[in-house]
């Protein structure tokens, strides 16, 4: 009797919520293609790895939420906060875990920046596929260099295969002697709206005063702790928009962070808003609409705007919206890829810093506008785009072109199966 082949274990390394989401989607596709031949497990270097858990991928290794949310490199303040919160100790525990358990994994899939690349190159030493979604030559300022050449040397390892996020980056790396395939950006995948969920999003909007034809502004405050700060500021921008338009604009929040201990309610209260239960403002379908509630200005009565806050409905929110007000990374890129113009502004947290937004603006080249961090100025920018069809269309076309077509997730998953499922 022939013995059943042992499943090979593939370690997914990723460092950030957006990276975890991409990694989870690829791992899910690998499972569908390989069946029992490959067993994906996830080691999220930053955060808890919730996107993996949601699709049933086992999460392993020491992990913690750092104050910077993984953006300690953006400025010295972020770095100091991370150090004080134990980032050095956490990094050492992660390295120790990787060293002790390296023989348990047959291959590695890295998603994100060079952390996973160098961790594998120096410690794990496994065959690897690296999905380098954190890098693009478009982010480099005029006259700048695309990183020091030695930082890219692990790509020359014959055991490492890298997939880049855009054709320009592939050309730049090939010119440096590092051939890397480009099959599209996996950030463009997983964004097809579910019709039933979209209907529930519409229900939430209509119950909050949307007439079905007015433009909808999607508020994307991010997935890290910054989201609680960003949301307050974005809601203030929307309040001004609502007032200036005479109520002819609707808003909805795509919410991602966990709400431990009523943090969302507290954050809204500090910004002059209150969170009302969806059942009191919406119809009976609200309970199935993935709703956190409805944000309304405190003491405004029925005259103020009502903004539904929904969870696990990101593709549907993008589908129904006209424009995005975002202070996130991956989410803003995904919105741009769907042809939704984006307006952003520096925030009070660790991610949406001027430096981060400058890089994002270079990457999205006209699909996103960076405003001064003054609510009135941000509101004017949103209104200017909505009232200028030619500008709106130009931003939409640029975003779709730069982010490319969907399909990269399955292409990368097929390559993982071809290479490792034997």
C-alpha positions, 0 to 999 in steps of 0.5 A, a space after each residue: 500500500 502506497 504511503 500518503 505524502 507528507 504535507 509540506 509546510 509553507 511559512 508566510 511572513 508579513 509585516 502589517 495589516 495590509 501585508 497580512 491581508 495580501 498574504 492571507 489571500 495568497 495562502 487561501 489560494 494556495 490551499 485551494 490549488 494544492 489541497 493537502 499537499 501544502 500547509 500554510 502557516 502565518 508568522 505576522 511580524 507586526 500585529 496579531 495576524 487577524 486576516 490570516 485567522 479570518 480565513 483559517 490559516 494558523 498563526 504562530 510566533 510571538 507578536 504584539 501591537 507596537 505603538 507605531 503599528 510597524 512605522 517606527 522607521 518614519 521618524 525618531 518619535 515613532 522609533 522611541 515609542 516602539 523601543 519603550 514599548 519593548 520592540 527590541 525584546 519582541 524582535 529578539 524573541 521573534 528571531 529566537 523563535 525563527 531560529 528554534 523552529 526553522 526546521 519545521 518549515 519547508 519553504 517561505 513566502 514573504 509579503 511586504 518589505 525586506 524584513 522577511 527577505 533578510 530574515 529568511 536569507 540570514 536565519 531560515 535559509 529556505 527556498 522563498 518566494 518574496 512578494 515585494 508589495 512595499 517597494 516601487 521605483 515610483 516612490 523614489 524622488 527625482 535623482 534618488 537611488 532605489 535603495 543601496 544595491 547591497 540591500 537587494 543582494 539576497 534577490 540574487 540567491 537562486 533559492 529566492 524568487 521575487 514578485 514586484 508590484 509594478 512594471 517600472 520596478 521590474 525594469 529598475 531591478 533588471 537594470 541593476 541585475 536583479 531579474 524579478 517577474 511582474 504579474 500584477 499587484 495582489 492589492 488589486 485582488 479580493 475587491 469584488 463586492 458581494 451583492 448581498 453585503 453591498 445591499 446592506 451597506 446601501 441600507 445603512 446609508 439610506 437609513 442615515 439619510 442617503 437619497 441614493 444619488 448623492 455622492 458617497 464619501 468613504 472614510 478610511 481611517 486605517 487598520 492600526 491604533 491610529 484609526 481612532 485618532 484619524 476617524 475623529 478628524 475625518 468625521 470633522 471634515 465630513 461634517 463640514 462637507 455635509 454643511 457646505 453641500 446642504 446635506 447632498 453628500 453621504 459618508 460611510 466608514 470602513 472600520 477595521 481595528 478591533 474595538 476593545 473595551 469600547 475604544 471606538 465610543 470613547 474616541 468618538 466622544 472625544 471628537 464631539 460625536 456619539 455612537 448610536 446603535 444601528 437598530 435605532 436609526 436603521 431598519 431591521 436589516 442593520 443587524 446583519 449589515 456588519 454595523 458597528 453603529 452610526 456616528 452622529 454629532 453630539 447634541 446636534 439632534 436630527 440636523 446633524 449628519 449621520 455616518 454609518 460605521 461598518 466592518 468587513 464590508 470594505 469592497 462594498 464600501 469602495 463599490 458604492 462610494 464616489 471618493 475616498 477620504 483616507 489616511 491608510 496605506 493599502 486601503 488607499 492604494 486599493 481605492 485608487 486601483 478601483 478608480 476612486 480619487 483619494 484625498 489624504 492629509 497628515 494625521 496625529 498618529 504614527 502612520 500618516 506622517 508628511 513623509 509617508 504621504 509624500 511617498 504615497 503621493 509619488 506612488 499614486 501620481 495624481 490619483 491621490 491629493 495630499 491636503 493641509 491638515 486643516 478640516 476646512 482645507 480638506 473639505 474644500 479639496 474633496 468638494 473641488 474634485 467632486 465638482 470637477 468632472 474632468 479632474 475626477 476622471 483624470 484621477 480615476 484613470 491614473 489610479 486604475 492604470 498605476 495599480 493594474 489589473 487584478 489576478 496577481 494573487 492567483 498567479 503568485 499562488 500558482 507559482 508557489 504550488 508549482 515550486 513547492 508542492 512536489 
